[in-house]
Amino acid sequence: MSQAADPGREESAKAVMEGEIGILARRRIEAGIIAPIYEEMRERLGEELAQSILDSAIRKAAIEAGRSFAAKTPGGTDLRSFQDLQALWTQDDALVIEVVKATDTEFDYNVHRCRYAETYKEMGLGKIGHLLSCNRDGVFCTGYDPRITLERTQTIMDGSSHCNFRYKLQETAKAE
């Protein structure tokens, strides 16, 4: 599938990503900071409460990250501008993806290799990898453009053969 080159879109995407490090590098740094904090919470509060706190905090951070990217998107957000950001998530060979559909209203792709999952396992954080990365994906959209929704039924992080991302642009924003 090919998209017609749009110099304005390309410049817009470059402006949004200017100065941004790849998401894989960012997640590795964050995980190194989060790991000892999580372990301390787990020891003091138990596994369930520690994971609940981590999940809540990371979801809130993902929404704020989405808002930050949206604020830097010239001309406003939509599913095409969201697709342009994908380069940050795939940078450094972080993901091997197969795009199934990329239109103004649908962005479907499968991930066949996920270095995020590999990185967390290497760091001994495989048990909370879904909290550190996967749970961000849908709520990032809430901050970036609340009209974008994600349906995903499986991830490599949970042991599946691939991740199936199915983003859709709704006519109206989803309720938070």
N, C-alpha and C positions, 0 to 999 in steps of 0.2 A: 504494500500500500504506500502510496506516495502522497505527500502534501505539497501543494504548490509553495514555492519559496516566497515568503513575504518579508522583505527587508525590514519593514516597520516592526513586525512581530519579533524578528531576530534581534533587533536593537533593543526592543522592550525587554526581552528575556535576558539579554546581556546586562542591561541596567539593573534588573532585579537581582541577578546572581553576582554582580560585581562585588568582589571582596569576600565572597562566601567560600568557606572550605567545603569539601565534599561531605556529605552526610555520614558516610562510613567513618571517616576520620573524626568527625564530631562525636559520633556515638561511642567510639573507642575511648576518647578522652572522658566523656561523661561517665561511661561505665567504670572507668578507673577511679573516679571520684565517688560514684554512687555505691560501689561494692562494699567498702568498709562501713559506710553509713547504714546500708541495708543489713549487713551482718550484725551490727550493734543493735539495730531495731529488732531483728529476728531473735537475738539472745535475750533482750529485755522484754519484748512484747509477744513473742511467738511468731511462727511462720505466717499464719493467716492474717494477723493484723499488720505485720510488716509489709506483706505483699499488697494489702488493701491500701495502705498509706502510700506506698510507692506507685501503685496504679493511679490513684487519685492525683498525686502530684505531677506525674508524667503526662497524664491526660490534660491537665490544666496548662502545663508548659507547651504541649502540642497545639492547643487552641491559640495560645499567645503567639507561638511561632507562625502559625497560619495567618494571624492578624498582621504580624510584622511583614511577612512576604506580600500580603495583599496591599498594605500601605505603600509598598515600593513598586507596585505594578502600575505602570502608566496606562491610562485609559480604562482602568477597572479590571476586575477579574471575570473569568469565564472558564469553561473547560479547556479551551485551547491554551490560555495562559497557564493553566494548571499543568497541562501536558508539557509545556516548555520548561517547567521547573524540574521535570523528571531527570534531566541531566545531572542535577545535584545528587540524586539518589543512586544513579548508576555510575557516577564518577569513580575512578580508581577500580574499575571492573567489579564494583560492589554487587551488581545484579546481572545475571544473564536472563534477558527477557525476550519474549516473543509477543509482539503486538498483534492482537487479534482484530481490533477495530479502534480507530481513532477518528472521531467525527466531532462536530460541534456539541453533540449531546451525549455521546458515549465514548468511553476510553477503557477498553478491555485489553488486558495483557496477562500472560502467565510468566511467573518467575521460575526458571529451571535451576538456577544456582543463586544462593543467597549468602554472601560473605558476611552479612550481619549475623546470621545464625552461626556461621562458622566461627566468627570472632568471639561471640559470647561463650560458645562452648570452649574455645581455647582459653578464655579468661576464667573458666570455671563458673560462668554465670548462665549456663544453658537453662537452668530451672526458672530463671526470671527473664530470659531473653524476650519472651512475648510481651512482658511489661515494659522493657526497655525500648522496644522497637515496634512490634506489630500493632500494639494497642494505640499507637499514635496515628496510624494511617487514616482511619476514618474521622477522628476528631480534629486532625489538622485541617480537614475540609471545613469543619464548622467555623474555624477562625478565618480561613482563606476565602471561602465563598460558601455560605450556608445552603446554597442551592445544589451543591455537589454532594452526592451520597456515594458510599462505598458498600458493595456487597462482596464478601469474600468468605468462602466456606472452608478453606483449608490453607495451611501454611507449611513451609518447609520447617519452620521453627517447631511446629507441633508434630513433626515426623512425617508429614505428607510428602509425596514425590515432587510437588510443585505448589506454588501459591497462585490463586486465581483472583486477580483484582478485576472488579467490574464497577467502574465509576460511571455515574449518570448525572447529567445536569437536569434538575427538576425546574419546572416553570416558576415555582415559588420556593422560598427557603423552608427547610425542614425545621420543625419545632425542636428547641434544645431540651 
